[in-house]
Amino acid sequence: MITMDRAETLDRIKILVEKYNQKEVSGELKHFSESQVKKDFIEPLFEALGWNTRDSSEVSAEENIAGKRADYGFRINGITKFYLEAKSPKIDLNNSEFIRQAVNYAYYKSCTWAVLTNFKELRVYNAEIRSNSLLEIELFPNISSSEYVEKIDQLLLLSKESFEKGLTDKEAEKWGKKAKKIPIDKQLLADFTRFREVLSKDITKLNHSKNLSQNELDEAVQRILDRLIFIRNCEDRQLEPIELKSNYRTWESKGKGQLINSLRARFREYDSKYNSELFKEHLCDHIDVDNEALSEIISGLYNTRDMIIPYDFAIIDADVLGNIYEQYLGHILRKTEKRATLKENQTHRKEQGIYYTPTYIVDYIVKNTLGELIKDKNKDLKKIKVLDPACGSGSFLIRAYDLLYDEYKSKIKDAYTEVIKEDILKNNIYGVDLDKQAVEIAQLNLLLKIAEKGHKLPLLRENIKNGNSLIDDPAIAGDKAFNWGEKFKDIMAGEGFDVVMGNPPYVQLSMDENISSSLKTYLIDRFGSSMGRLNP
């Protein structure tokens, strides 16, 4: 039951509706922009429903990328309850593209509800329902502004109090047993894992004579997938034309081997445009790959196999990809002479330090480390060095980048943003990880944050490095031994790192049978016997 002052809410909404009607009669609405209707009508409407639209921690204005970001996120205790996409009054909300845009954004952000409104009309959708029918995912029929007072009970389902009490979700129980979409992270994880297995099996089958080792196979597969994901990201952000899907059927029709050759020509174009190590010559450029395997992967980077969920990489955040990759890397390739199979392996996860960190924990740690440091007005942003010594696919570094970028923008308003983005990656962000693939993925995720049309990407080999961040003795860690004084010479010779953050894996030395006696002795000698739980 909603206990907010119903009479006051009704009065405020009546005044808004009357104001809207007056401007419609006078013809002023014809010239109203989206920003005007947001300021004059949409924000006051949700203020009347109990939301503080002036508090960015409660109602956030979302960043717009290629027109594919929702305008507002409505939050309670830091958790987004629904996203709202606003349009100007002259826009027809019956356009299914606008509806799917709002619904997809909510889905990609793991949020149940999506609202689409231009104040003249208001629509609410359940982004979790698995259906191609837009009518089947409506919370209630479209409400016009002339019905806001009459249908106040429905409108109140969008009030802050309704979400605090879970009333909106209870109302949604009318869907009963309607099938729900697989959450975006689980869907992407399933598809990425399938892509990896399909490509691994195909390369193994076609390249017997090359005697690829398991590590070489894994590297080649990962590099191809990373390149395709980067291309899809550029397409969806409108940095490049959408050609991968439209052209692959033409490429594959030319016969065996033609698709990979055409793709390699595209890879060379991207290497020329973006100058990233991601597209430089690699083992993957000298192996055979069948058209059928590549076609399945390319098609799967646009839609799920059942065509219910379209993938839009302009909306999927880099940290979401990072969390998926951390789980994905827990699957290890088992290569035999004739085939390659992919299985989840807990031992591999432990040995390589592959652990998923929930987003809210990442946010909390970054806010209370780097966030506290940048409050110091005397601190030179350009000189802050942030390190994650067990960076995985880069979740903490991505959040640190976002925080620094926002701070740069607030202090250097007229600066060229692309230069700021690159400077942050080159001067502020550093990471180390034991897993070579994780390092490559962390670099990819960070580069996705700053990719811009016609703008060369920086090389991150000096910032994100592969090695065992705790062991500098080659006798113990082999070629993974990491000497900080050598690997980050200038930083360590100066003032060192300002912020060290992350979530390293832990092990109980006395309980873990996988740790050799020499490693146990090294760790105890190096860090002290009181350190019972250590990063291997």
RODOSE-380946 format. One record per residue (C-alpha): residue in three letters; y, z, x. Coordinates in steps of 0.5 Angstrom, whole numbers, plus 500, padded with zeros to 3 digits. Layout:
N
ALAYZX ...
***
This chain:
536
MET500500500 ILE507498503 THR512504502 MET518500505 ASP524500500 ARG522495496 ALA529495492 GLU533494499 THR528488501 LEU529485495 ASP537485495 ARG537483502 ILE533477500 LYS537475494 ILE543475498 LEU540470503 VAL537466497 GLU544465494 LYS547464501 TYR542458502 ASN543455495 GLN551455496 LYS550451502 GLU545446499 VAL550445494 SER556444498 GLY552439503 GLU553443509 LEU545444510 LYS545437511 HIS548438518 PHE544444519 SER540444526 GLU534448527 SER538453531 GLN543455525 VAL537456520 LYS534460525 LYS540464526 ASP543464519 PHE537465515 ILE530465518 GLU532471523 PRO535475517 LEU529474512 PHE524477517 GLU530483519 ALA529484511 LEU522485512 GLY522490517 TRP522486524 ASN528487529 THR529480531 ARG534483536 ASP529486540 SER525481545 SER519486546 GLU518486538 VAL520479536 SER520474542 ALA523467543 GLU517463546 GLU519458552 ASN519451549 ILE515446553 ALA515439551 GLY516441544 LYS509445544 ARG511452543 ALA512457537 ASP519459536 TYR517466535 GLY512471537 PHE512478532 ARG509484536 ILE507491535 ASN505495541 GLY505489545 ILE500485541 THR502479538 LYS501479530 PHE503472528 TYR507466531 LEU512463527 GLU514455528 ALA521454525 LYS524447523 SER531445520 PRO531444512 LYS531437513 ILE524437516 ASP518436511 LEU513441512 ASN508437509 ASN507433516 SER500435518 GLU502435525 PHE507440525 ILE502445521 ARG497443526 GLN502445532 ALA503452529 VAL496453528 ASN494451535 TYR499455538 ALA496461535 TYR489459536 TYR491458543 LYS494465544 SER488468541 CYS492470535 THR490470527 TRP496468524 ALA501462524 VAL507461520 LEU511455519 THR518455515 ASN525452515 PHE527457510 LYS527452504 GLU519453504 LEU514458508 ARG507457509 VAL502462512 TYR495459516 ASN489463519 ALA488460525 GLU481462526 ILE478459520 ARG474453523 SER476447518 ASN479441518 SER482442511 LEU489445512 LEU488447505 GLU482452506 ILE486455512 GLU492457508 LEU493465506 PHE497463500 PRO500457497 ASN506454500 ILE512459497 SER519456496 SER526460497 SER527460490 GLU520464489 TYR522469494 VAL524474489 GLU518472484 LYS513472490 ILE515478494 ASP508481494 GLN506475498 LEU512475502 LEU511483504 LEU504481507 LEU509478513 SER513485513 LYS512489520 GLU509495515 SER504490513 PHE501488520 GLU502496522 LYS497498516 GLY492492517 LEU494489510 THR495482512 ASP488482515 LYS485485509 GLU488480504 ALA484475508 GLU478478507 LYS478473501 TRP475468506 GLY469472506 LYS463468510 LYS468462512 ALA466460519 LYS471462524 LYS473458530 ILE470461537 PRO475464541 ILE479460545 ASP477463552 LYS469463550 GLN470456547 LEU473453554 LEU468457558 ALA462454554 ASP465447555 PHE467448563 THR461451564 ARG457445561 PHE462440565 ARG460443571 GLU452443570 VAL453436567 LEU457433573 SER452437578 LYS446434575 ASP448427576 ILE451428583 THR445431585 LYS441425582 LEU445420585 ASN446422592 HIS439424595 SER441420601 LYS447424603 ASN443431603 LEU449435600 SER448442601 GLN449447595 ASN456449598 GLU458441598 LEU455440591 ASP459446588 GLU466444592 ALA465436590 VAL464438583 GLN470443583 ARG475439586 ILE473433581 LEU474438575 ASP480441578 ARG483434578 LEU482432571 ILE484439569 PHE491438572 ILE491431570 ARG490433562 ASN496438564 CYS501433566 GLU499429560 ASP500434555 ARG506437558 GLN509429557 LEU510429565 GLU505423565 PRO503418560 ILE496420556 GLU492414559 LEU485418561 LYS482418554 SER485411552 ASN482408558 TYR476411560 ARG472407555 THR475400558 TRP473403565 GLU466405563 SER465398559 LYS465395566 GLY459397568 LYS455403573 GLY460406577 GLN466403575 LEU469409571 ILE469414578 ASN472408582 SER478407577 LEU479415577 ARG479415584 ALA485410583 ARG488415579 PHE487420583 ARG491416589 GLU497415584 TYR497423583 ASP497424590 SER503420592 LYS507423586 TYR505430587 ASN503431594 SER498436593 GLU492438597 LEU488437590 PHE488430591 LYS488429598 GLU481425601 HIS475430600 LEU468429600 CYS468428592 ASP471421594 HIS465419597 ILE459420592 ASP456417586 VAL458419579 ASP455416573 ASN459413567 GLU456417562 ALA457424565 LEU464423567 SER465420560 GLU462426557 ILE467431561 ILE473426560 SER472426552 GLY471434552 LEU477435555 TYR481432549 ASN476435544 THR470440542 ARG464436541 ASP465437533 MET472435534 ILE474441530 ILE479444536 PRO483439540 TYR485441547 ASP492442548 PHE493444556 ALA501444555 ILE499450550 ILE494454554 ASP497458559 ALA495458566 ASP493466566 VAL488464560 LEU485458565 GLY485464570 ASN481469566 ILE476463564 TYR475461571 GLU473468573 GLN468468568 TYR466461570 LEU465463577 GLY460468576 HIS455462574 ILE451460581 LEU449453582 ARG441453584 LYS440446587 THR433443589 GLU431436592 LYS432433585 ARG436437580 ALA441442580 THR442448575 LEU447453573 LYS445460571 GLU449466570 ASN448471576 GLN450478577 THR449479584 HIS453473586 ARG459476582 LYS458482585 GLU457479592 GLN463475591 GLY468480588 ILE468476581 TYR471480576 TYR475479570 THR481483569 PRO484484561 THR491481560 TYR494487558 ILE491491564 VAL494485569 ASP501486565 TYR501493566 ILE500493573 VAL505488575 LYS510491570 ASN509498574 THR509495581 LEU513489582 GLY517490575 GLU520497578 LEU521494585 ILE526488582 LYS530494578 ASP533495585 LYS539491585 ASN540491592 LYS533488593 ASP534481595 LEU529477591 LYS528472596 LYS525477601 ILE520480596 LYS513479598 VAL507480593 LEU500480595 ASP494481591 PRO488482597 ALA483480592 CYS486475588 GLY480471584 SER483465580 GLY490468581 SER491472574 PHE496478578 LEU499472582 ILE501468575 ARG504474572 ALA508476578 TYR511469579 ASP513469571 LEU516476572 LEU520473579 TYR522467575 ASP525470569 GLU529475574 TYR531469578 LYS534465572 SER538472570 LYS541472576 ILE542465579 LYS543462572 ASP546455575 ALA540454580 TYR536448580 THR530451576 GLU525447580 VAL527449586 ILE527456584 LYS520455582 GLU517452588 ASP521457592 ILE518463589 LEU511460590 LYS513459598 ASN516465599 ASN514471594 ILE507470592 TYR501471597 GLY493472596 VAL487472599 ASP480472596 LEU473472599 ASP471466594 LYS473459597 GLN473456590 ALA477462587 VAL482460592 GLU482453590 ILE483455583 ALA488460584 GLN492455588 LEU491450582 ASN493455577 LEU500457580 LEU501449581 LEU500448574 LYS506453573 ILE511449577 ALA509442576 GLU515437574 LYS515430573 GLY517426579 HIS517433583 LYS513434589 LEU508440589 PRO508445595 LEU502446599 LEU499453598 ARG495454604 GLU499458608 ASN500463601 ILE493463598 LYS487464603 ASN480465604 GLY477471607 ASN474478607 SER481482606 LEU478488608 ILE474486615 ASP477483621 ASP470483625 PRO466476625 ALA460480627 ILE460483620 ALA463478616 GLY462472620 ASP467466618 LYS470470613 ALA473475617 PHE480476616 ASN485478621 TRP492480617 GLY496480624 GLU494472625 LYS493470618 PHE500472616 LYS503473622 ASP510473621 ILE510478615 MET506483618 ALA510482624 GLY516484620 GLU516489614 GLY510487611 PHE508486604 ASP513489599 VAL508490593 VAL500490594 MET497489587 GLY490487584 ASN484489581 PRO479489587 PRO471490585 TYR468497587 VAL462499590 GLN459506591 LEU456505598 SER451510597 MET448507591 ASP448499593 GLU442496596 ASN445490597 ILE450492603 SER447492610 SER447499614 SER452495619 LEU457494613 LYS457501611 THR458504618 TYR464499619 LEU467501612 ILE466508613 ASP469508620 ARG475503618 PHE477507612 GLY474514612 SER467517609 SER472520603 MET472513601 GLY466513596 ARG468507592 LEU470501596 ASN471493596 PRO465490599 
***
